[in-house]
């Protein structure tokens, strides 16, 4: 009998406490945080909160937690619920090289669409624009791996593909020797010794590391840097070929849409 009375008193006390308005923070499962006076209904199945002059009523199963103090840690390390398994990352930056090079830091733009294969790994394809001696369109495969599946995380990436020239050569290349001449020939070279070469593009590879931050389930930003190697090929008269190798540091700022 005493145990029954004690249990009844405990239940009545709990109902009395929950039925009194209290100030605090209500965390909903959809990510919303409300600050104000909250109060449970008599059957404890719902919670009503008064905040900024508005009154909301939520079912208990819609609520993640209720606290009297705002948590210092937000959703930084929680798994983000994304709008789609596809993510579009658009980046702008420079291809930094030796200050002694012509075009020491040409502008670079790229955009890639990735599909989430597993929570931390995604793969996709992309295109861009790079302004070297000529304008090129890099078409590439992009693979990204996040170090943790959260709103804020470092990541590593690998891009590899082909640089496609979009215009004719803008430069006359000096010292282009015809196939029938030799550097030890005592007489002058023919008039086509200096000629404009035809750009053919070439292979590129760009590994690197970065950091991205999602501000919502559909929008975020990133910063990344890496190493890019690409070989550009040119052809000229009399089956002449010239290859120019670029070794560059890529520095890029990106915007993510999901």
Secondary structure, 3 states (H helix, E strand, C coil): CHHHHHHHHHHHHHHHHHCCCEEEEEEECCCCEEEEEEEECCCCCEEEEEECCEEEEEEHHHEEEEECCCCCCCCCCCCCCCCCCEEEEEEEEEEECCCCCCCCEEEEEEEEEEEEEECCEEEEEEEEEEECCCEEEEEEEEEEEECCCCCEEEEEEEEEEEEEECCCCCCEECCCCCCCCCCCCCCCCCHHHCEECEEEEEEEEEEEEEEEEEEECCEEEEEEEEEEEEEEEEECHHHCEEEEEEEEEEEEEEEEEC
